[in-house]
Amino acid sequence: MNNASYQQRRGQIETYFDRTAADTWARLTSTAPVSGVRATVRAGRDRMRQTLLSYLPADLSGRRVLDAGCGTGALAVEAARRGAEVVAIDLSPNLVNVARERVPADLGTGRIEFRSGDMLDVALGEFDHVVGMDSLIHYRAPDMVRVVTTLAARTRSSLVFTFAPSNPLLMTFITLGKLFPRGDRAPFIEPIGEAKLRRLIAADPSMSQWQAQRTQRISSGFYTSQALELVRS
């Protein structure tokens, strides 16, 4: 991983989600009414979250889960309700504060520890499962793959994450997205083809014990993202 390019893009992501559009994302991830375009994004994100959760065991009791890029915490809550000990981390302190405020009282036996910071922080420890929903899509391919391999090194069972699949429709949406007001623009998404991503991951020697398994593409209006499950053999 090019540490300089990773740090630069991480800074751009933090600025966007914590300062430029924190209120926009807090509203998007709530139940408040939103515009037609944002409604399609909300629907797509809801479907993707359920897809990633379906890749995890129904019973997570005694399991440690990292929600890497937790946003406002919806996925972390559902994992905790399955009994998981969840560490939910995001670059944006503002979004993490919203997540803390939204935690319901009925988590059952699970619990959530919210943090703001870097998902690659070694101090977070080891996990049974790692989930990264739309938290890697802003990184260039070499940095994204290195994030995956770094997280995999501290993961015992499975790593599920999303990437932006390279296709003409997504490229059109990215181009149209540049027409939105600057405050509504996310840092540039870095599309990558599924075959290329699988090849890059498989080529890394540290991933010899990992196998790519389920995958699912979700398209909903301006939202297009693809889930990929990696399982330790």
VENUR-V226924 format. One record per helix or strand of 3 or more residues. SS is the DSSP state (2 for helix, 1 for strand). FROM is the first residue (numbers start at 0). LEN is the number of residues. Records with the same first field share a line. If there is no record, write none. Layout:
SS=FROM-LEN ; FROM-LEN
This chain:
2=2-18 ; 21-7 ; 35-19 ; 73-8 ; 92-10 ; 121-3 ; 140-12 ; 167-10 ; 181-3 ; 193-10 ; 204-3
1=63-5 ; 84-6 ; 110-6 ; 126-6 ; 154-9 ; 209-11 ; 222-10
